[in-house]
Amino acid sequence: MRILAIQTAFSVTSGGGRADYEILSELACRDNIVEIVMPRANRMIATVPPGTQVHWISARGMKIPQSLGITAFPSLLRAALRFRPQIIRDHSPYSYGLMSLWISRLLRVPIVGMIYHIDDSIRGARWVEKNLLPRYDQILTISFHSMSNLKQSIPEISDRVDYIYCGVRSKSALVDTQDNSWRKKLGISDDVPVFISSGVLAPRKNYNFLLDVMDKWFKMGRDGVLIITGEGELRNELERKIHEMGLVEKVRLVGYQSETDLVRMFAGSIAFLSPSKMEGFGLAVAEAMACGTPAIVSNKGALPEVVTHRKTGFVLPINQGLDPWISAMISLSEDSALYKSYGEAAESRIKDMFTWERAGTQTEAVYQQVVDQYHHR
């Protein structure tokens, strides 16, 4: 197939950006011809998926909904006419939707929209969902939870929305996970238990809840360190709260880490903690589990689809106080057999259920079905 992928950018440090990168790479590996169109302004920060080709276009977003697509339209149309795709993949109907649909109709080819989760923070989101998504030939998302939300919110697309789980490329087999140099770099002794969380520093990740958990943990006289990797809008606020709570030596905001160090941190941690208020999938959780690390997560979004309660970790409420979280952390810290059992089950579940190879195969099959049905109609 000739696949035209309309992108804003590739940020492999974010869940959605990583998913776009991996899926397009998998499609290219399967002898599909994948051309990506992306704003030239992001050229210096984009990590291009292997096997794909990129056409840089003139586009600049303004402070109005769909502005990126509007300014990109002439360049998008020229690229599409030259490439002549069999199908269009729009990674963000919220950014490009109206123009992507126009190009689809002009070229008479089907279009698939990617929605990782409904995001109320996007300007004009409700208008896109009501007026544009029903016009796509197929909507794909990344979990049963996200699919159910889409069907409930937009009944018109119920027969055209499906989900394909994200995957993980486990690096633990390629990395010396016994190398504790990251501990030395952070000034953490080898005998100090470590908990870890990872992701964009944004409100929905609920890091304030984690700070409260760790505050109680230390007031109970327990030892340990919480590492939080990633960057985001809440960094300054979290740093201020950490200082005010007297947790400067106990909670570390370490920013983005290399994949090698991140794998070592995952593998060397008691548990991955995610009290998120909403997750379309939970890629960082899955990556930690692939390293044999149990996960303690909220019961929100798609997290219960990734973590199996009392088998690969714990799925807990975030509206019933801190004690369930403290109890789960104590169980994994003090019961080595339980930690080992959950860790092995976590690694096995990821290998069986969540791989990019599997996601790529399923995505290609859906695209081929969409193309065949479009031409049949």
C-alpha positions as CSV (number, residue, x, y, z in Angstrom):
1,M,0.0,0.0,0.0
2,R,1.0,3.6,-0.5
3,I,0.3,5.3,2.8
4,L,0.3,9.1,3.2
5,A,0.9,9.9,6.9
6,I,-0.1,13.4,7.9
7,Q,1.9,14.3,11.1
8,T,2.5,17.3,13.3
9,A,5.8,16.0,14.8
10,F,7.4,12.9,16.2
11,S,8.3,13.1,19.9
12,V,9.5,9.6,20.9
13,T,9.5,10.8,24.6
14,S,5.7,10.9,24.6
15,G,3.3,8.0,24.4
16,G,1.4,9.2,21.3
17,G,4.6,10.3,19.5
18,R,6.2,6.9,20.2
19,A,3.1,5.1,18.9
20,D,3.1,7.1,15.7
21,Y,6.9,6.4,15.2
22,E,6.7,2.7,15.9
23,I,3.5,2.0,13.8
24,L,4.8,3.8,10.7
25,S,8.1,2.1,11.1
26,E,6.3,-1.3,11.2
27,L,4.2,-0.5,8.2
28,A,7.3,0.4,6.2
29,C,9.0,-2.8,7.3
30,R,6.1,-4.7,5.7
31,D,6.9,-3.3,2.2
32,N,4.3,-0.6,2.4
33,I,5.5,2.8,0.9
34,V,5.0,5.3,3.7
35,E,5.4,9.0,3.0
36,I,5.2,11.4,6.0
37,V,4.2,15.0,5.5
38,M,5.2,17.2,8.4
39,P,5.8,20.9,9.1
40,R,9.2,22.1,8.2
41,A,9.4,24.0,11.5
42,N,9.8,20.6,13.3
43,R,12.6,19.3,11.1
44,M,15.3,19.8,13.7
45,I,13.4,18.0,16.5
46,A,11.8,15.2,14.6
47,T,13.0,11.6,14.8
48,V,12.0,10.0,11.5
49,P,10.8,6.4,11.6
50,P,13.2,4.0,9.7
51,G,12.0,2.9,6.2
52,T,9.8,6.0,5.7
53,Q,10.3,9.1,3.6
54,V,9.5,12.6,4.7
55,H,8.1,15.5,2.7
56,W,8.5,18.7,4.7
57,I,5.7,21.2,4.2
58,S,5.0,24.9,5.0
59,A,2.6,25.0,7.9
60,R,2.1,27.2,11.0
61,G,-0.5,26.8,13.6
62,M,-2.4,29.8,15.0
63,K,-4.6,30.2,18.0
64,I,-7.7,29.0,16.3
65,P,-9.0,25.4,15.9
66,Q,-7.9,23.6,12.7
67,S,-5.4,26.5,11.9
68,L,-2.5,24.1,11.3
69,G,-4.5,22.2,8.7
70,I,-5.7,25.4,7.0
71,T,-2.2,26.9,6.6
72,A,-0.8,23.5,5.5
73,F,-3.5,22.8,2.9
74,P,-1.6,24.0,-0.2
75,S,1.5,22.1,0.6
76,L,-0.5,19.0,1.8
77,L,-2.4,18.9,-1.4
78,R,0.7,19.2,-3.6
79,A,2.4,16.4,-1.7
80,A,-0.6,14.2,-1.9
81,L,-1.1,14.8,-5.7
82,R,2.6,13.9,-6.3
83,F,2.6,10.8,-4.0
84,R,-0.8,9.4,-5.0
85,P,-1.6,7.4,-1.9
86,Q,-4.0,4.5,-1.6
87,I,-4.9,5.6,1.9
88,I,-4.4,8.6,4.2
89,R,-3.5,8.3,7.9
90,D,-4.3,11.5,9.8
91,H,-2.5,11.3,13.1
92,S,-4.5,14.2,14.6
93,P,-7.9,15.1,13.3
94,Y,-7.9,17.8,16.0
95,S,-5.1,19.6,14.1
96,Y,-5.6,18.7,10.4
97,G,-9.1,17.1,10.2
98,L,-11.0,19.5,7.9
99,M,-8.1,19.7,5.4
100,S,-7.3,16.0,5.5
101,L,-10.9,15.2,4.7
102,W,-10.9,17.6,1.7
103,I,-7.7,16.0,0.4
104,S,-9.2,12.5,0.8
105,R,-12.3,13.5,-1.2
106,L,-10.3,15.3,-3.9
107,L,-8.0,12.3,-4.4
108,R,-10.9,9.8,-3.9
109,V,-9.0,7.7,-1.3
110,P,-10.1,6.6,2.2
111,I,-8.8,8.3,5.3
112,V,-8.1,6.8,8.8
113,G,-8.0,9.1,11.8
114,M,-6.0,8.4,15.0
115,I,-7.5,9.3,18.3
116,Y,-5.5,8.2,21.3
117,H,-8.0,9.5,23.8
118,I,-10.6,12.2,24.0
119,D,-8.9,15.3,25.2
120,D,-11.2,18.1,26.6
121,S,-8.3,20.5,26.8
122,I,-8.0,20.9,22.9
123,R,-9.7,24.0,21.6
124,G,-12.5,23.1,19.2
125,A,-12.4,19.4,20.2
126,R,-16.1,19.0,20.5
127,W,-16.7,20.5,17.1
128,V,-14.2,18.1,15.5
129,E,-15.8,15.1,17.2
130,K,-19.3,16.1,16.2
131,N,-18.7,17.3,12.6
132,L,-15.5,15.7,11.4
133,L,-14.9,12.3,12.9
134,P,-18.1,10.9,11.4
135,R,-16.7,11.7,8.0
136,Y,-13.6,9.5,8.4
137,D,-13.7,6.0,6.8
138,Q,-12.1,4.5,10.0
139,I,-11.1,5.7,13.4
140,L,-8.4,3.8,15.3
141,T,-7.5,4.2,18.9
142,I,-5.2,2.3,21.3
143,S,-7.4,0.6,24.0
144,F,-10.8,-0.8,24.6
145,H,-11.4,2.0,27.1
146,S,-10.7,4.7,24.5
147,M,-12.8,3.0,21.9
148,S,-15.7,2.7,24.3
149,N,-15.4,6.4,25.2
150,L,-15.5,7.3,21.5
151,K,-18.5,5.2,20.8
152,Q,-20.4,6.7,23.8
153,S,-19.4,10.3,23.0
154,I,-19.9,10.0,19.2
155,P,-22.5,7.3,18.4
156,E,-22.3,8.1,14.7
157,I,-18.9,6.4,14.4
158,S,-19.7,3.3,16.4
159,D,-19.5,1.1,13.3
160,R,-16.2,2.6,12.2
161,V,-14.0,2.8,15.3
162,D,-11.7,0.0,16.5
163,Y,-8.7,-0.3,18.8
164,I,-5.2,-1.8,18.4
165,Y,-3.0,-1.9,21.5
166,C,0.4,-0.2,21.6
167,G,3.5,-2.3,21.9
168,V,6.8,-2.3,23.6
169,R,10.3,-3.0,22.3
170,S,11.9,-4.6,25.3
171,K,15.5,-3.4,25.8
172,S,16.2,-5.3,29.0
173,A,17.7,-8.3,27.0
174,L,20.1,-5.9,25.3
175,V,21.1,-3.8,28.4
176,D,23.2,-4.8,31.4
177,T,20.4,-4.3,34.0
178,Q,22.8,-5.1,36.8
179,D,24.8,-1.9,36.0
180,N,23.9,0.4,38.8
181,S,25.9,3.4,37.6
182,W,22.6,5.4,37.4
183,R,22.4,5.1,41.2
184,K,25.9,6.5,41.6
185,K,25.0,9.4,39.2
186,L,21.9,10.2,41.3
187,G,23.7,9.7,44.6
188,I,21.5,6.7,45.6
189,S,23.1,3.9,47.6
190,D,22.7,0.3,46.3
191,D,20.8,-0.8,49.4
192,V,18.1,2.0,49.1
193,P,14.8,0.8,47.6
194,V,13.7,2.7,44.6
195,F,10.2,3.4,43.2
196,I,9.8,5.0,39.8
197,S,7.3,6.9,37.7
198,S,7.7,8.2,34.2
199,G,5.8,10.5,31.9
200,V,5.0,14.0,30.9
201,L,4.7,16.3,34.0
202,A,1.0,17.2,33.4
203,P,-2.0,17.5,35.7
204,R,-3.7,14.2,34.5
205,K,-0.7,12.2,35.6
206,N,-1.6,13.1,39.3
207,Y,1.9,13.4,40.6
208,N,0.7,15.4,43.6
209,F,-1.0,12.2,44.8
210,L,2.4,10.4,44.5
211,L,4.1,13.1,46.6
212,D,1.4,12.6,49.3
213,V,2.0,8.8,49.2
214,M,5.8,9.3,49.5
215,D,5.3,11.8,52.3
216,K,3.3,9.3,54.3
217,W,5.7,6.5,53.4
218,F,8.7,8.4,54.9
219,K,6.7,9.6,58.0
220,M,6.1,5.9,58.7
221,G,9.9,5.6,59.0
222,R,10.4,3.7,55.8
223,D,13.4,4.2,53.5
224,G,13.4,4.7,49.8
225,V,13.6,7.1,46.9
226,L,11.0,8.0,44.2
227,I,12.4,8.8,40.8
228,I,10.2,10.7,38.3
229,T,11.5,10.9,34.8
230,G,10.2,13.2,32.1
231,E,9.5,16.9,31.6
232,G,6.4,19.1,31.4
233,E,4.4,22.1,32.5
234,L,4.2,21.1,36.1
235,R,7.9,20.8,36.8
236,N,8.3,24.1,38.7
237,E,5.2,23.5,40.7
238,L,6.3,20.0,41.6
239,E,9.8,21.1,42.6
240,R,8.3,23.8,44.8
241,K,6.0,21.2,46.5
242,I,8.8,18.7,47.0
243,H,10.9,21.5,48.7
244,E,8.0,22.6,50.9
245,M,7.3,18.9,52.0
246,G,10.9,18.3,52.8
247,L,11.3,15.6,50.2
248,V,14.2,17.0,48.3
249,E,16.5,14.0,48.9
250,K,13.6,11.5,48.7
251,V,11.8,12.5,45.5
252,R,14.0,13.1,42.4
253,L,12.8,14.8,39.2
254,V,15.4,13.6,36.8
255,G,14.1,14.8,33.4
256,Y,14.4,12.7,30.3
257,Q,16.8,9.8,30.4
258,S,18.6,7.8,27.8
259,E,16.8,4.5,26.9
260,T,19.7,2.6,28.4
261,D,19.5,4.4,31.8
262,L,15.7,4.3,31.8
263,V,15.7,0.5,31.3
264,R,18.2,0.1,34.1
265,M,16.1,2.3,36.4
266,F,13.0,0.3,35.6
267,A,14.7,-3.0,36.2
268,G,16.2,-1.7,39.5
269,S,13.0,-0.4,40.9
270,I,10.6,-2.1,43.4
271,A,7.5,-0.9,41.4
272,F,6.4,1.5,38.7
273,L,3.8,3.9,40.2
274,S,1.1,5.5,38.1
275,P,-1.8,7.2,39.9
276,S,-2.9,8.8,36.6
277,K,-6.4,10.2,36.3
278,M,-6.6,9.1,32.7
279,E,-4.5,7.1,30.3
280,G,-5.4,6.2,26.7
281,F,-3.0,3.2,27.1
282,G,-0.1,3.6,29.6
283,L,3.0,3.1,27.5
284,A,5.5,3.9,30.2
285,V,3.8,1.4,32.5
286,A,4.1,-1.3,29.8
287,E,7.8,-0.5,29.2
288,A,8.5,-0.9,32.9
289,M,6.7,-4.2,33.0
290,A,8.7,-5.4,30.1
291,C,11.8,-5.0,32.3
292,G,10.3,-7.3,34.9
293,T,9.0,-4.6,37.2
294,P,5.6,-4.9,38.9
295,A,3.2,-1.9,38.5
296,I,1.0,-0.1,40.9
297,V,-1.6,1.9,38.9
298,S,-4.9,3.6,39.2
299,N,-8.1,2.1,38.0
300,K,-8.6,4.9,35.5
301,G,-8.5,4.9,31.7
302,A,-6.9,1.9,30.1
303,L,-4.5,1.0,32.9
304,P,-6.6,-2.0,34.1
305,E,-6.2,-3.4,30.5
306,V,-2.4,-3.3,30.9
307,V,-1.9,-4.3,34.5
308,T,-3.7,-7.4,35.9
309,H,-4.6,-6.9,39.6
310,R,-2.7,-9.1,42.0
311,K,-0.9,-10.9,39.2
312,T,1.4,-8.3,37.5
313,G,0.9,-5.6,40.1
314,F,-1.9,-3.7,41.7
315,V,-4.8,-1.7,40.2
316,L,-6.0,0.7,42.9
317,P,-8.5,3.5,43.4
318,I,-7.2,7.1,43.8
319,N,-10.3,8.4,45.7
320,Q,-10.0,6.2,48.8
321,G,-7.0,7.6,50.5
322,L,-3.3,6.7,50.5
323,D,-3.4,3.5,52.5
324,P,-4.1,1.0,49.6
325,W,-1.1,2.4,47.8
326,I,1.1,2.2,50.9
327,S,0.0,-1.4,51.5
328,A,0.8,-2.4,48.0
329,M,4.3,-0.8,48.2
330,I,5.0,-2.6,51.5
331,S,3.9,-5.9,50.0
332,L,6.3,-5.7,47.1
333,S,9.1,-4.3,49.3
334,E,8.9,-7.0,52.0
335,D,7.8,-10.1,50.1
336,S,10.6,-11.0,47.7
337,A,8.6,-14.0,46.4
338,L,5.6,-11.8,45.6
339,Y,7.9,-9.3,43.9
340,K,9.5,-11.9,41.8
341,S,6.2,-13.6,40.8
342,Y,4.6,-10.3,39.8
343,G,7.7,-9.2,37.9
344,E,7.9,-12.4,35.9
345,A,4.2,-12.3,35.1
346,A,4.5,-8.6,34.1
347,E,7.3,-9.3,31.7
348,S,5.4,-12.4,30.2
349,R,2.2,-10.4,29.8
350,I,3.9,-7.7,27.8
351,K,5.7,-10.2,25.5
352,D,2.4,-12.0,24.9
353,M,0.0,-9.1,24.5
354,F,1.8,-5.8,23.7
355,T,4.4,-5.8,20.9
356,W,4.8,-3.4,18.0
357,E,5.1,-6.3,15.6
358,R,1.6,-7.4,16.5
359,A,0.3,-3.8,16.4
360,G,1.9,-3.3,12.9
361,T,0.3,-6.5,11.6
362,Q,-3.1,-5.6,12.9
363,T,-2.8,-2.0,11.6
364,E,-1.9,-3.2,8.1
365,A,-4.8,-5.6,8.0
366,V,-7.2,-2.8,9.0
367,Y,-5.8,-0.4,6.3
368,Q,-6.2,-3.1,3.6
369,Q,-9.7,-3.7,4.7
370,V,-10.6,0.0,4.6
371,V,-9.0,0.3,1.1
372,D,-10.9,-2.8,-0.2
373,Q,-14.3,-1.6,1.2
374,Y,-13.8,1.9,-0.1
375,H,-13.3,0.7,-3.7
376,H,-16.1,-1.8,-3.3
377,R,-18.5,1.0,-2.5
